[in-house]
Amino acid sequence: MEKSFNRMAGAVAHATGRPWAFALCLASVLLWGATGPLFHYSETWQLIINTGTTIITFLMVFLIQNTQNRDGAAIQAKLDELIRAGRAKNDFIGIEHLTEAEVEEFRARCAEAKRKQMADA
């Protein structure tokens, strides 16, 4: 089930990021707006756009979050491998799992090392 969801989420995220998807949404809003006088700007007419956009937004949040989580994890794994295989300090592998204060400590150490390097140069 997870693989199917990932495939579907990826396909939807890819499709909705295309120019034609934006054009379709824009055309829908323009069509809805143009029908306002026909329906006398009724509450039902307003409810249609509100309900439709709310449902789409609600579902898209989960799909986008899923693809962002997978992309972030893949990038993190690639960075970890570059650190592990290179001359960088292996201490940095997995720091995304630390608390914000611990990550800030790493950043401060990096900034200090950079200052020392610049002073030595």
C-alpha positions in Angstrom: 0.0 0.0 0.0 2.8 2.4 0.8 4.4 1.9 -2.6 1.1 2.6 -4.3 0.5 5.7 -2.3 4.1 7.0 -3.0 3.6 6.4 -6.7 0.2 8.1 -6.7 1.5 11.0 -4.5 4.5 11.5 -6.8 2.3 11.5 -9.9 -0.2 13.9 -8.5 2.5 16.2 -7.2 4.3 16.1 -10.6 1.0 16.7 -12.5 -0.2 19.6 -10.3 3.1 21.3 -10.6 2.7 21.7 -14.4 1.5 24.9 -16.1 -1.6 23.2 -17.5 -2.8 22.4 -14.0 -2.5 26.0 -13.0 -4.3 27.0 -16.2 -7.1 24.5 -15.5 -7.5 25.9 -11.9 -7.5 29.5 -13.2 -10.1 28.6 -15.9 -12.3 27.0 -13.2 -12.1 30.1 -11.0 -12.8 32.4 -13.9 -15.8 30.2 -15.0 -17.1 30.2 -11.5 -16.8 33.9 -11.3 -18.5 34.4 -14.6 -21.5 32.4 -13.5 -22.0 34.7 -10.5 -24.6 36.9 -12.2 -26.4 33.9 -13.5 -26.9 32.5 -10.0 -27.3 36.0 -8.5 -24.2 35.5 -6.4 -26.2 33.1 -4.1 -24.8 31.4 -1.0 -24.9 28.1 -2.9 -22.8 29.6 -5.7 -20.3 30.8 -3.1 -20.4 27.5 -1.3 -19.4 25.6 -4.4 -16.0 27.4 -4.7 -15.4 27.4 -1.0 -16.0 23.6 -0.6 -14.1 22.7 -3.8 -11.0 24.7 -2.9 -11.1 23.5 0.7 -11.2 19.8 -0.2 -8.5 20.2 -2.8 -6.2 22.1 -0.5 -6.8 19.6 2.3 -5.8 16.6 0.1 -2.9 18.4 -1.5 -1.3 19.2 1.9 -0.9 15.5 2.5 0.4 14.7 -0.9 2.9 17.6 -0.9 4.1 16.7 2.6 4.6 13.1 1.5 6.8 14.0 -1.4 8.7 16.6 0.6 9.4 14.0 3.3 10.7 11.5 0.8 12.8 14.1 -1.1 14.3 15.4 2.2 15.2 11.9 3.4 16.8 11.1 0.0 18.8 14.3 0.0 19.9 13.7 3.6 21.0 10.2 2.8 23.1 11.5 -0.1 24.7 14.2 2.0 25.5 11.6 4.7 27.1 9.4 2.2 29.2 12.3 0.9 30.3 13.1 4.4 31.1 9.5 5.2 33.0 8.9 2.0 34.8 12.3 1.9 37.2 14.0 4.2 34.5 15.8 6.2 33.9 15.1 9.8 31.6 12.1 10.3 30.2 13.8 13.4 27.8 15.6 11.1 26.1 12.4 9.9 22.6 12.3 11.4 22.5 15.8 12.9 19.0 16.3 11.5 17.8 14.0 14.3 19.2 16.3 17.1 17.4 19.0 19.0 17.5 22.5 17.7 19.9 23.5 20.5 22.3 20.7 19.5 22.2 21.7 15.9 22.9 25.3 16.8 25.9 24.1 18.8 27.2 22.4 15.6 26.6 25.6 13.6 28.5 27.6 16.2 31.4 25.1 16.0 31.4 25.4 12.2 31.3 29.2 12.3 34.3 29.2 14.8 36.3 26.8 12.6 35.6 29.1 9.6 36.8 32.2 11.6 40.0 30.4 12.6 40.5 29.2 9.0 40.1 32.8 7.7 42.5 34.1 10.4 45.1 31.6 9.5 44.9 32.4 5.8 
